[in-house]
Amino acid sequence: MADLAVGTAILSVSTPGTTFLPAAADAAALARDLNDHTAALTSEHPDRFGFFAVVPMPHIDESVAEVTRALDELKADGVVLLANSAGTYLGQAGQDDLFAALDARSAVVFIHPADLPGPTVPGVLPFAADFLLDTTRAAYLLVRNGIRRRYPSIRFILSHAGGFVPYASHRMAVAVISDTGRSAADSLDDFSSFYFDTALSSSAAALPTPLAFAQPGHVTFGSDWPFAPVTAGRLFAAGLETYTGLDEQGRDAIARTNAMGLFPRLGSTPATGTRPPIQELRHTVGRAVMRGVARLISAD
């Protein structure tokens, strides 16, 4: 957090979540343990951490129970859902009870990809392309199956700039027309209503599309740590800092202001933490080097 000048972080458990435990009772027990741990950590450092609760998908009844407990009792800042849980995609039939519980609480839902339900391709690391497709599939189903419309109070955040969603949104809207007859304009409104984080995506090549497509205030900072090493986080943070399509106000919105709309309880937290002078010097030099690297990459 100090390396990226992050004042407050929202903690979440990413893939595989609880899916490696096939029994519903076991998955639910693990979700409870994880949420109790992160709730305690957040309680000890409320100005530094928030947390997204883990739920034991694809087990609907157990997931609804944990959503209720985590949001109502533990005061979680939101919920993390995998794009697919053991092959069951978010947005498929049979999940209305879960979405109703989330909608009733105006929940923030962070969607993170998982391994695709199928064999990997030799030489293609999952995070290189498969994760982006996984997120896109879930977002497509949430729009195609009308979940964005039926549960409008849920604030969905798509990781990694939404996978392919901003880039392929019009293509997907046409697909929804051919499949359901729904208006393309309605589908595009639904796709643009997602929030998009910048994890591994704040490069000069990637930023223009989500910034042009997302509704105002719907792009937020993401680091992807610890799956992405600190060096990668520094590089993409530098990409955001040096991107010429944003002014200072725009960068501040992504880094802080837009998130305040989702997590107002964190509004009193200072924008960044303080460091001893020698650490501050190292940080300043390191960020300057990464900004230089980011500019060189953008120039190419």
GIPERA-V209233 format. One record per backbone hydrogen bond with DSSP energy under -1.0 kcal/mol. CO is the residue of the C=O (numbers start at 0). NH is the residue of the N-H. E is the energy in kcal/mol with one decimal. If there is no record, write none. Layout:
co nh e
CO NH E
CO NH E
This chain:
co nh e
0 5 -3.2
1 4 -1.2
8 49 -2.1
10 51 -3.1
13 16 -2.3
15 18 -2.2
17 20 -1.8
22 26 -2.4
23 27 -2.6
24 28 -2.1
25 29 -2.2
26 30 -2.4
27 31 -2.3
28 32 -2.2
29 33 -2.8
30 34 -2.5
31 35 -2.5
32 36 -2.1
33 37 -2.5
34 38 -2.3
35 39 -1.9
36 40 -2.1
37 41 -2.5
38 42 -2.3
39 43 -1.8
40 44 -1.6
44 47 -1.7
44 48 -2.1
47 8 -2.6
49 10 -3.0
50 76 -2.1
52 79 -2.6
54 56 -1.8
55 58 -1.8
58 62 -2.1
59 63 -2.8
60 64 -2.1
61 65 -2.0
62 66 -2.5
63 67 -2.3
64 68 -2.2
65 69 -3.1
66 70 -2.5
67 71 -2.0
68 72 -2.2
68 73 -1.8
69 75 -2.4
77 52 -2.9
78 109 -3.0
80 111 -1.9
82 89 -2.7
84 87 -1.7
87 84 -2.7
88 91 -1.9
94 98 -2.0
95 99 -2.8
96 100 -1.9
97 101 -2.0
98 102 -2.9
99 103 -2.3
101 106 -2.3
102 105 -1.6
106 154 -2.7
107 78 -2.5
108 156 -3.1
109 80 -2.6
110 158 -1.8
111 82 -2.3
115 117 -2.1
120 123 -2.5
124 127 -1.6
125 130 -2.6
128 132 -1.9
129 133 -2.5
130 134 -2.2
131 135 -1.9
132 136 -2.6
133 137 -1.9
134 138 -2.5
135 139 -2.5
136 140 -2.2
137 141 -2.3
138 142 -1.7
139 143 -3.7
140 144 -2.4
141 146 -1.1
141 147 -1.9
142 145 -1.6
145 149 -2.4
146 150 -2.0
150 153 -1.4
154 108 -3.0
155 194 -3.1
156 110 -3.1
157 196 -2.4
158 161 -1.4
159 162 -1.3
161 164 -2.4
163 167 -3.0
167 171 -2.7
168 172 -2.4
169 173 -2.0
170 174 -1.8
171 175 -2.3
172 176 -2.0
173 177 -2.2
174 178 -1.6
175 179 -3.1
176 180 -1.7
182 186 -2.0
183 187 -2.7
184 188 -2.2
185 189 -2.2
186 190 -2.8
187 191 -2.4
190 193 -1.1
191 214 -1.9
194 157 -3.4
195 219 -2.2
196 160 -2.4
197 200 -2.6
200 202 -1.5
202 206 -2.7
206 210 -2.0
207 211 -2.0
208 212 -2.2
209 213 -2.7
214 217 -1.7
217 195 -2.8
219 197 -1.4
223 227 -2.9
228 232 -2.0
229 233 -2.8
230 234 -2.3
231 235 -2.4
232 236 -2.3
233 237 -2.4
234 238 -1.8
235 239 -1.8
236 240 -2.1
237 241 -2.1
242 245 -1.4
246 250 -2.3
247 251 -2.5
248 252 -2.0
249 253 -1.8
250 254 -2.5
251 255 -2.3
251 256 -1.7
252 257 -2.8
253 220 -1.8
255 259 -1.5
258 262 -2.6
262 265 -1.9
263 266 -1.8
265 268 -1.7
275 279 -2.5
276 280 -2.3
277 281 -2.3
278 282 -2.7
279 283 -2.5
280 284 -2.6
281 285 -2.9
282 286 -2.7
283 287 -2.0
284 288 -2.3
285 289 -2.4
286 290 -2.4
287 291 -1.9
288 292 -2.2
289 293 -2.8
290 294 -2.2
291 295 -2.0
292 296 -2.4
293 297 -2.4
294 298 -2.3
295 299 -1.5
